[in-house]
Amino acid sequence: RAYGVLGALLLEKNDVVNGARAFQRELNLDPTSIEALSGLVAIDLSRKDTKSARARVEAALAQAPNAPGPLLLSAKVYRMMGDTAKVQETGLELR
């Protein structure tokens, strides 16, 4: 949890590299950390790296297919990619 908070603080200071490291460390310690996953996905998307964002959310869903956080993140990533079929698979409607 502490590394997730650190990652968020570093991102606020525009220190993306160290923010990503902190989020990754948090995710290594707690693979269910939605804060760390959200932070890493946000970084991926800010870099227009939808492939990495998709891989992250799909890995999280593989571990916990019905977890609400990863489901919501995956729907957002799929929508950004224009993959409406995958958005529908999540069972969520995003506007």
N, C-alpha and C positions, 0 to 999 in steps of 0.2 A: 504494500500500500504506500509506503514512503517513497518508493521510486516512481510510482505513478504520479504522486503529488509533485515530486521534483521534476518529472518530465513536463507536466503542465506549466510549472513555473518557468522552466527553461524555454518552452515554446512562447510564453508571454514576452520573454526577452529576445525573441527571434533567434534563439540558439537551437536551431533545428537538429543539428548533428548530435549534440549532447542530450537534447530532449528525446530523440529517437533511442539513444543508448539507454537512457533511464527507463523509458517505456519497455524496451526489450528486456532489460534486467528484471523489471517487475513481472513481465510475462513469463520469464524463465522461472521465477520464484513462485508465481501463481498463474498457471495457464488459463484460469477462469477470470482473470482480471479484465473486466469490461473497460475500465478506465485506460489501461495500457493498450488494449486492442483498439479502442476508439482513437487514441492518440496516434498510434502507428498508421491506422487506416487514413486518418486525417492528413498525416504527413504524406502518405502515398498519393492521395488524391490531390493535394496541393502541388505535387510534382507531376501531375497528370499520369501517374503510374497506376492505372486501373488494374493492370495485370497483377501487380503485387498486392494491391488492396483486395482483389478478388481471392487470391491465394490465401491471404490471411483469414478472411471471413469464412472461407470454405474449410480451412483447417480447424477453426474454432467450432464450426457446425458439425464437423466430423466427430469432435469430442463430445459435443452436447447439442444434438440436433434440434431440440425444442427450447433451448435457452433463449429467452426473449431478447437479450442484448445483441448477441450475434445474429439473430434473425433480422432484427431491425437494421443493423449495420449492413448485412448482406443485401437486403432489399434496396437500401440507399445506393450501394455500390452497383448493383445490377441496373438500377434505374439510370445512374450516371453513364453506364456503358450502353444504354439503350436496349438492354436485354429484357424485354417485357415478359417473356415466357418465364424467365428465372424469377422475376419479381412476383409473378402470380404463384409460382411454386412455394414462395415463403408464406403465402396466405395473408399477406399484409397489403393494404392499399395505401400507397403514398401519394400525396398531392403536392 
